[in-house]
Amino acid sequence: MAASKPQKKAKAKKKGDEEDSDTESEVSSDNSSAPLGQKLVSIILKAFIDARLFGSSLAFKDWDVAPRPKTLTGAVQINMGESKNKPQEVDIAGTSIFASSAEKTQGTFTTFYGLRYGLFAFNGLANEHSARLSRLTDADYELLLTALWKSVSSSPTANTRSKAGQVPRLLVDVTYKSKSEFQYGCLLDYITVVPNAEIPESDLAGPQDYKLDCSKLIERLSCSQVESVRVAVHPDVQFTSALPASWQKLDFDSMGA
């Protein structure tokens, strides 16, 4: 199963950037005279990258502490994935035995339902305003991109049936210009799968059977509001036309695991 993750980004400030907002000063304050709930939120944000990235609803059971703020909206929001091709559903029958003791060897019939091949795409946004509140840094964001690209395909724990065969195919990272409140929305609408000649879309079995048409995406991202575009491409992916030379290549090996 393949995964394509076009990613949209509004540049996040580095830790330590100043912000005049009262809410910002509440979250980032390390003042010893600050309320305990405020200090706890500060400790959580400093310790956990997932809280800085995705936010959290905070509650402390059986502890008379009121977190400030109670809810942190994550700077990074990722939509549910969708298949860019029309996958063929398959079911595989088999038998399995889960013995509770040496004497019990009865088996049972099982059926596994899956897809022959699916190219799944996800669209996300990193909001610079929420990033200030959650203390999300540029280093955090780069680590997220690395995880999106390497976590499943390179993880030693990715040998389960639900994860085996998952490969990242394309990641597009867009940075809009500073102070720009413009964004396109879902970038997935601008990428289409074009099956090779004489191959029905439902019969696709891998990247060798199709090309990605990114012409509309390229057109949209040539907008004056876009500061830069970075891209990671799996070597097996084919395109109907070349990607722009101005798009910078993401090197996840040099960025670290």
C-alpha positions, 0 to 999 in steps of 0.5 A: 500500500502506498502513501502520498502525503502532500503537506501544507505549511505556514512557517512556524517561529522558532522557540524564543520568538516574542509574541505580545499576546496575553495567551502566549505569555501564559503558555510560555511563562516560566515565572516562579510566581505563575499559577501552578496550572500554567507551570504544568502546561509549560512543562508539558509543552517543553517535554512532549513534541506531540503536544507541541505538534498536535495539541491536547485537552488537559485535565488532571484527575483527583488533582486540584489543579486547573491547567491554563489553558485547558485546551491547546489547539495543535499547530499541525492538523492532518485530514483523513486520507483518501485513495487517489485511485479506485482500488480493487477489494480482495479477500483472502481465506485461511485458517488459524490456530490459537492454542490455549494448551498443548491439548487444544489444537482446534483451528478456525477459518479466517478471512482477511479483507484488503486492497490490491493496491491503494495510493492514499493521500493526506493533506495537512496544515501547520499554522504559524499562529497556533505554533507560537502558542504551543511552542512548536519550533522549526526543528519540531516541524522538520522532525515531523516531516522526517517521521511522515516519510520514514516512520512506517517504511523504515521502522523495525516494528512495521512488520505487521500485516497492517503495515507491511508494504506501505511505502511513502511515494510523494511528499510536498511541503509548501511554505507561504510568505510571511504574514500571508493569510492565504492558502489553497486548501486541499492540495489533493484536488490538484493531483490525479492518477493517470493509468498506463495505456490498456490498464484499467484503474481498478487493476493498478498493482504498483507505481509501474502501472500509472503516472501522477499528473501534478500539472494543476498543482504546479500551476497553483503553487506558482502563485506569488503568495508561495515562498518555497516548495520542497518535495520528496519523491520515491524513485519508483514514482512516474510523472506525466511531466517533470516537476519544477527545478525550483522545487527543492529536494528534501533529503531525509537522511541528512535531516536525521531519523 
